[in-house]
Amino acid sequence: MKKDEKGSMLIIALITILILSFIVAAGIRTTSTELFTTYNVYLKKYSYYYAVAGVEEIAEKIKNSENPSSIRENKIKNTENGLKVRIFTGDLESGVTNISLFQGFPPPPLPGINLSSSSSITPLIWQLNVTSEIISKKRKAYSEIKTGIYSLMLGY
């Protein structure tokens, strides 16, 4: 080795370490971004399934209620994996609201059932908006489901 080349290997090693450090830092950033994205998708799916469960629970209440328009849900629970879940009737814009009668069109008759004009049974469609909110540390996920629940009411 010549006298003027003694420090060149050290400089090449330092440049190589610097380049590898940039590659590792980029990999760590990409991995952490992917983890955050995956966790957000997980919370969104969790929120959706809680909203579906809320629809099923409230549909059962509608079927068993004499006055479904008085049903108003707003409950909060903590899950076993540390999430805080809030399920309510209504949407994010209007907040918690009661269930209302659908006014769009008259409900179709049920197949195979003849509801004559002398019958006191009335088919109704209830407009149901259910929202679930999942809170995990500093993150939130929401799901809103807007649906109609068909019911038969006596003398309504």
C-alpha positions in Angstrom: 0.0 0.0 0.0 1.2 3.5 -0.8 1.5 6.0 1.9 -1.4 8.2 0.5 -3.9 5.3 0.4 -3.8 4.3 4.1 -7.1 6.0 5.0 -9.0 5.1 1.9 -10.4 1.8 3.2 -11.8 3.6 6.3 -13.6 6.2 4.1 -15.0 3.4 1.9 -16.2 1.5 5.0 -17.8 4.7 6.4 -19.6 5.4 3.1 -20.8 1.8 2.9 -22.1 2.0 6.5 -23.9 5.3 5.7 -25.6 3.8 2.6 -26.7 0.7 4.6 -28.0 2.9 7.4 -30.2 4.8 4.9 -31.5 1.5 3.5 -32.3 0.1 7.0 -34.0 3.4 8.0 -36.2 3.3 4.8 -37.1 -0.3 5.6 -38.1 0.6 9.2 -40.2 3.5 8.0 -42.0 1.4 5.4 -42.6 -1.4 8.0 -44.0 1.0 10.6 -46.3 2.6 8.0 -47.6 -0.8 7.0 -48.2 -1.7 10.6 -50.2 1.5 11.2 -52.2 0.8 8.0 -52.9 -2.7 9.0 -54.0 -1.7 12.5 -56.4 0.9 11.0 -57.9 -1.7 8.7 -58.3 -4.0 11.7 -60.1 -1.2 13.7 -62.4 -0.4 10.7 -63.4 -4.1 10.3 -63.9 -4.4 14.1 -66.1 -1.3 14.0 -68.2 -2.7 11.1 -68.9 -6.0 12.8 -70.0 -4.2 15.9 -72.3 -2.1 13.8 -73.8 -5.2 12.3 -74.3 -6.7 15.7 -76.0 -3.5 16.8 -78.4 -3.7 13.8 -79.3 -7.3 14.8 -79.8 -6.4 18.4 -82.0 -3.4 17.6 -84.0 -5.4 15.0 -84.8 -7.8 17.8 -85.9 -4.9 20.0 -88.1 -3.6 17.2 -89.8 -7.0 16.8 -90.5 -7.2 20.5 -91.6 -3.6 21.1 -95.1 -2.1 21.0 -93.6 1.3 20.1 -90.4 1.0 18.2 -90.2 4.7 17.6 -89.2 5.1 21.3 -86.1 2.9 20.9 -82.9 4.8 21.3 -79.6 3.0 21.8 -76.4 4.5 23.2 -74.1 2.0 25.0 -70.4 1.9 25.7 -68.4 -1.2 26.5 -64.8 -2.2 26.9 -63.6 -5.3 25.0 -61.2 -7.9 26.3 -58.5 -6.7 24.0 -58.5 -3.1 25.4 -60.8 -1.4 22.9 -63.6 1.0 23.9 -66.7 0.4 21.8 -69.7 2.7 21.5 -72.8 1.7 19.6 -75.7 4.1 19.1 -78.8 4.7 16.9 -78.2 7.6 14.7 -75.2 8.8 12.6 -72.1 10.9 13.2 -73.7 14.0 11.9 -76.9 14.0 13.9 -75.7 12.1 17.0 -78.0 9.7 19.0 -81.5 9.6 17.6 -84.6 7.5 17.9 -85.7 4.9 15.3 -88.2 6.4 12.9 -90.8 5.1 10.5 -89.6 4.9 6.9 -91.6 7.4 4.8 -90.3 6.6 1.3 -92.8 4.0 0.0 -95.4 1.6 1.4 -94.0 -1.7 2.5 -94.6 -4.6 0.1 -96.8 -7.4 1.3 -95.2 -10.5 2.7 -95.4 -13.5 0.3 -98.1 -16.0 1.1 -99.8 -13.7 3.7 -103.1 -12.0 2.9 -103.6 -8.9 5.0 -107.1 -7.9 4.2 -108.5 -4.4 5.0 -110.3 -6.0 8.0 -107.1 -7.1 9.5 -105.5 -5.1 12.3 -102.0 -6.1 11.3 -100.0 -3.4 9.5 -96.7 -4.0 7.7 -94.2 -1.2 8.5 -90.6 -0.4 7.6 -88.5 1.1 10.4 -85.6 3.3 9.3 -82.6 2.3 11.4 -79.2 4.1 11.5 -76.6 2.4 13.6 -73.1 3.7 14.2 -70.3 2.1 16.0 -67.2 3.9 17.2 -64.0 2.1 18.2 -61.5 3.9 20.3 -58.0 2.5 20.7 -55.5 4.7 22.5 -55.4 7.8 20.2 -57.1 6.2 17.2 -60.7 6.0 16.3 -62.7 4.0 13.7 -66.3 4.5 12.7 -68.9 2.4 10.8 -72.4 3.6 9.9 -75.1 1.2 8.7 -78.4 2.6 7.4 -81.0 0.0 6.8 -84.7 -0.7 7.0 -86.3 -3.3 9.3 -89.6 -4.8 8.1 -92.1 -5.6 10.8 -95.8 -6.4 11.3 -97.5 -4.4 14.0 -100.9 -4.9 15.5 -103.2 -1.9 15.2 -100.4 0.6 14.4 
